[in-house]
Amino acid sequence: MIARAAAAVAGANKAIRALIILAHVISADETPIRVGPGPRTRKGSCGCGADLAGAADLGVRYSRQVTGLPEARAVTTQYDRHQVQCGCGRVHVADAPPEAPGAPGTVTYGLSFQAWCVFLMVMHHVPMERCADIIEPMAGIRPSDGWVHTLLERAARAVAAANRAIRALIILARVTSGCPTSLQSARLLTSPRRNERGVVAIGGGNTP
């Protein structure tokens, strides 16, 4: 009985610490917090018989935060490009916004939509057909397998300059810390065995 009570207290303390940490993270990251629908007050009657509806409100006594994910649904935004005519007769059409590249009159998926697909394929090695299947229940619309496949090359082009800069910095660094397999597959190790020992030592391994 005592052990069970001690376990319950320990669990409660752990929950309190987790809530404090979560509150700290939310505060540090400036994650938006919305207040629930109206204040929650005790209903019913007091032990003296008085109705609690007329009791004085002493303010918030306890708070509980619940972190959830909002429902993700695809929303289509139309960007209209107006044209104007100068007094000289020349006609000028507004440029396409960065959010809506491509030929006029076409439909495309936005950057967040593309980012989700690339994230699934690159970070979690999800095949393109399966990626489209996962996106469908998330967004309410299923992209074609071919369109999903084109994102890999487009994403590679987008980060090519950054990849070259990172590779150059790693090559020029006197000491690097990373996974030997990744470094070797990227051909960053000139002497695999010697550099592998160095990387393991930096990572806290016990290879001499």
Residue pairs with C-beta under 8 A, 6 or more apart in sequence:
19 64
19 65
22 65
22 67
23 65
25 31
26 33
26 65
33 65
39 57
39 60
41 52
41 55
41 57
42 52
42 55
43 52
43 53
44 52
45 51
45 52
46 52
46 55
72 138
72 139
73 139
73 140
74 113
74 139
74 140
74 141
76 107
77 99
77 100
77 110
79 96
79 97
79 99
79 100
81 93
81 94
81 95
81 96
81 104
82 93
82 94
83 91
83 92
83 93
83 94
84 91
84 92
85 91
85 92
86 92
96 102
96 104
99 110
99 111
100 108
101 108
102 108
109 143
109 147
113 135
113 139
113 143
114 151
114 154
114 155
116 135
116 138
116 139
117 131
117 132
117 135
117 143
117 148
117 151
118 151
118 152
118 155
120 126
120 131
120 134
120 135
121 127
121 128
121 131
121 148
121 151
121 152
122 152
122 155
126 134
128 145
128 148
128 149
129 145
129 148
131 148
132 142
132 143
132 144
132 145
132 148
133 142
135 141
135 142
135 143
135 148
136 142
167 186
167 188
170 176
170 178
170 183
170 188
171 188
175 198
175 202
176 183
176 188
176 199
176 202
177 199
177 202
177 203
178 199
179 199
180 189
180 192
180 195
180 196
180 199
180 200
183 189
183 195
183 199
184 192
184 196
189 195
189 196
196 207
197 207
197 208
200 207
201 207
201 208
